[in-house]
């Protein structure tokens, strides 16, 4: 087959979905398929500096595997209109490139920026006789609506449901990353059940298995020696306006234990605000550190934590597993989260037994959970971390994900 994969992110960006899409491209190329992998130039996470490029860049990975980086508009910070422009521009440029250079494709597997980019690709691709499988990473417009408090503004967004329904209807098939997402499409969008397949995002567990660097070496590398003999809490990821890092800082200040240490690892538009907040709270046992690009630094840093923190607004992330949680679980560390009790995140933690789910996103609940974790015996913490790792191997490993995704593509190839 000649397969086109469209992805809103790609390595070296440390975004789980982008890495999974690239894994799929590599795997399909090893099975004799011609693969065109299309992504924008790297910009995530906010603050990470990548080499400058002019125009589109086409790299030949091997004879039958080509990576196209489109010089589309990018906006890694949070701004609704600019993110919408990013989605539209990448979708338009992807469709234009395919229509110009790859019109004889057999199948498109598309995971552009939601959801205007999805619509543009559906509308503008020329060869509509060939199937397009749409990968849904998050639920829109619902994800927008959770951030809007005004009932009037929410009403203005209602027509967007029709757009998402149209995208799903015009796609030959949908892959979604959770059972609850599938239920939304089959129950609310009225998409046939056999048109939606759950394929959770995956990660390659090998870096987590093979990393053997000593904790002291990592502490030295990042100038964290003062955390050496303390109980380490860690948040690793984007420090954005809805990341919840402020709640972690407030809670840690209330915890008031000199034998603990908090590491905030990552970058984002709210980092400076959080850093200033930590100074005002006189938090001497807190460190903000940058994370180099690539998966390996993430693996190494998470390995020095005693407990990993996943603040989530209870109204958010109800229908998907955050990629951060998958990486946390593969690190074999217990997790504290404030996710909704009915969310996919909470279900994964409850089923695996790998952590604590607090009732709200309030500081008092966080303090209680952080204190409980610190007082838990090391053997129990290790067992919780091991349970999370085993659960991740079963549900989110690269091998199992590639098998499921290849089966979906093969079914379409055999029916055409």
N, C-alpha and C positions, 0 to 999 in steps of 0.2 A: 504494500500500500504506500501511497504518498500521503503523509499525515502532517497537518498543520496544527501546532499547539500555540495558542495565544495566552500569555501570562502577564498579569500586571506587575509582577516582580520576578526576579531571577537572581541566582548567585552572582556576585558575592553578597548580595543583600541577605541578612539573616532572617528572612521571613519564611516560615514553614511552608506555606502554600507554594511560594516560588520555587523552593528547593524540591518539593514533591513533584511539581510540573517538570522541572529539569530532570529529575530522576526518571520520570516516565519517558521523556524524550530520549535519554541515553539508553534506557532499556529497549524501547521500540526500535532504535537504530541497530542494536545488537542482534535483533531478530530479522534483519534484512529489509526493514522498511526504510523509505526515504523520509526523513523528518526535517521539517522547518520549524524552528522554535523562535517565536516572535515575542519580544519584550521591550519595554522602554529602557532608556539609559538608567543606571542605578542611582537612586536618590535616598533610599531608606537605610537606616533610620535617620531622622532629622539631625543634622550636625555632622554626619559622616561625610568625609571628603573623598570623592572618587576622581580618577583621571578625566580631564576634560576631553570631549569628542565633538567633532563638527559633522553634522549630517548623519545619515544612517550608517551603521557599521555592520557589515556582514562577515561573520567568522566561519570558516570551515572547520568544524570540530573533527570530522573525518569525512570520508568520501560521500557518505549518505546522511550526514547530520550537519545542518547549517543553523547557526544562531544569528538572528537579525535583531540588532538593537536600534529601535526607531528613535529619531531625535524629536520626540513628541514633548508637548508641554508637561512639566512636572511640578507638583506642589506638595511636598511631604508634610508641611505644617497643616494645621487644622483651619480651614476656611471653607464653608459649604459651597459657595459659588466657585471658588478657584479649584476645589476638588472636582466639582461638576465639569468645569472646563478641562481638567486633566483627563477625566473619564472620556469625555466626548472626543478630545483630540487624539488620544491613543486609539480609541475605537475606529475613528475615521482613517488614521494613518495605517492601521492594521489592515482594514478592508481595502484601502487603496493599494497597498503593497501586494496583497494576495491577488487582487484583480489584475495587477500589472505583470506579476512574475510567477504566480503559482496557480493559474486558473485550472490546471488539470489535476488538482488535488482529489483524493478519494474521500477524505473526512477532515473536518475541523473539530478540534477539542478546544473550546474557548473559555478562558477565565480572566477576562479583562477587568478593569475597574468597574464596579457596579454603579448604577445599573444602566446609566445612559450609554456607556461604552458598549454594553451588551446589545442595546437596541440599535445602535449605529451599525454594528457588525451584521446583525440580522437583516437590516434594511439594505445595506450597501453592497454586500457580497454579490458577485455576478452569478456564480455557478450555484444556484439554489437547488439544483437537482441532487447535489451531493449532501449527505447528512451533516448537520452541525450539532454537536453535543455541547451543552452549556453547563459549566461547572459553577455551582452556587456556593459561595463561601460565607455569605451572610444574608440576612433577610431584609430586603428593601421593598417599600419605604419604611417598614416598621422600625428599623434601626435609626432612621432620621427622627421619627416621631417620638422616640423615648427621650430625645434631647430637647424637645419643644414643649414648653409648659402652657402656652396659650392655646385654648380650645379653638379660637378663630383661625390661628395659623395652622393648626392640625387639620382643620377642615379644608384649607386651601391645598393641602398635600394629598387629599383623598384621590384625585384623578391618577396619581402615580401608581396606585394599585392596578389600574387597567394596563399601564405600561408593563408592569412586571408579569401580569397575566398573559399579555401579548407575547412577550419574550419567551415565556415557558411554552406557550401554544405553538409558536413558530420553530422552536428547537425540536430536533428529532428525538432528543432524549435529554434528561437532566441528571447530573450527578450532584448530590448534596452531602454535606458533611455530618449530618446527624439524623436520627429518626424523627425528632421533633420538627426539623425542617421539612422532611418528607411529608409529615402529616399536614403541615401548613399548605403545601402545594396540592396534595390530594384532597384534603377536606375543605379548605377555604378557596383555593384557586381552581378547584375542580379539574385538576390534571389527572389523567388515568394513572392508576397505581403502577401499572407495568411500564410507565414512561419515566419513572423516577427511581434511581438507584442510590443507596447510601454507600458512599466511599469516604471514610474519614481520612483527614490529612494524616500523613505519615512522616516519620523521621527515620533516618539511618541510625540504628543503635550502635554501630561500630565505634564511632568516636567516643561515645560514653563508656563503652566496654573497654576500650584499649588505652584510655588516658590513665597514666599511672604517676603523674607528677605529684610530688609531696606538697601538702598544705603549706608548709613553711616557705617553699619556693614561690608559690603563688602570692602569699602575703608579702614576701620581699619584693616581687616584681611590681606590685601595685602600691608599695609603700604602706602596707596595712599591718605592720608588725604589732601595733598597739592592740590589735584584735586577737592576738595569738592565743591567749588563755581565756578568752571570753566566749559566751554563747552567741553565735552569729545568726542574726536574721538578715535575709537578703531579698531585695526586689531587683530583678533584672529585666529590663525592657524599655519601651518607649516611655518617656516622662512627659506626657501630654496633658492637656487640660482636663481630660476625663479619666486619667490613669489611676487616680486615687492615692497618689504618693503623699499628698498633704495629710490625708487621714492616717497614714502609716506614721508620719512624723509626729502628729498630735498624740497618737496612741503610745508611741515609744517614749515621748516626753513624760506621759502620765505613768508609764511603767516604772521609770525612775530606778532602775537597777544598774549599779556600776559594773556588774559582772557580765553585762550584755553589750553587744555591738550591732549597729545597723549599717548595712552597706546598700547604697542606692547606685546601681550600675546601669548606665545607659545615657541616652541623650534625648532631647525633645524640647518643645517650645516652652514647657513649664519648668524646666530644670532650674533656671536662674531664680525663679520665684520660690521653688522648694529649697534651694540652697540658702536664700535669704531668710526663709522661715526657720530653718534649722539653726541659723545663727541667732535669731531673735529668741528662740527657745533655749539657747545656751546648751545645745546638744554637742558635747565634746566627743562623745563616743558614736559619732555618725560620720561616714565617709561617702563622698560622691566620686565615682570613678568612671572614666570612659572605657567603653568596650571596643577593642579592635574589631575590624570586619572579619567575617568568617564564623563558622560554627565552633571551631576549636577553643577560642577564648571563652565562649559561652559555657562550654563543657567544663573547662578548667575552673572558672570562677564559681559556677554553681556547686562544684565539688567541695568548696571550702565552707559552705553554709551548713548550719545545723537545721534550719527551717527556712523554706522559701515562701514568700508572701505574694498573694494574688488578690489584690483589691479589685472588686467588681461591683458596680452599682447594682443593687438587687433587681432593677428593671431591665438591665442589659444582659447580653450573652445568654439569653434563655434558650436559644435554638442552635447554638454551635459551641464547639470546644475551642477555647482560645489556644493558639499555637504555643503560647507561653506555658500552659499547663502540660502539654505533651513533653516539652523540653524539661520541665521541672520533674515530671515523673520518670523520664529516662535517666535523670541524674540520681535517682534513688534516694531522694530527700523528702521528708514530710512537707506538706503544704497547708497553709492557712488561707482560706478564701472567704469572701463575703458574698459569694454568688447566691442568687435566688435558690431556695431549697428545691424548687421544681425544675431547675435548669439542667442542661446537659453536663455542665461543669460539676454541679453538686452531685449528680448521679454517678459520674465517673469517680469522684472522691469517695462517695459512700460505698459503691460497689467494690472498689479496690481497698478501702480502709486505709488510705494513705495520708489522711490529714483531718483538719478541723474545718467545719463549715459554720460560720457565725450567723446569728439571726438577722443582723442588720449591718449597715456600713458605719455604724457609730463608733466613736473612739472607745467607749466603755466596753463594748463587745470585743473589739480588737485587743484591748489590754487584757481582758480575761483569757482570751485564746493564746496570746503571746506568753502570758504568765504560766498557763497550763502547759504549753509546749516546753518552756524552759525547765519546768519541774518534773517533766517526764523522764524516766530512766533511759539511758543511752540505748540499752538493748531494745526497749520498746520503740524508740525513735528509728532505730535501724530496721526493725521489723516492718514498720509503717512504710519507710522508704523502699524496702525490698518489695512490698506488696504493690506499691505504685509502679515500680519498674516492671514487675511481671505482668501487670495489667496492661501497661503500655506496649510491651512486647507482643501481647496477644491481639491488641486492638489497633495499635498505631505504628507498627513496624513497617519498614520499607518493603520487605519481602511480601507480607500479606497484602499490602496496599497495591503493589504492582500486579499481583495475581488477579485481584478483583477488577482493577482498571483495564487490564489487557483483555479480560473476558468480555467486558462491555464493548470494547472496540472490535474484537473479533466477531461478536454477534452481528454487528452492523456490516462488517466486511462480508460475512457469509450470506447475509440477506440481500446484498446488492450485486 
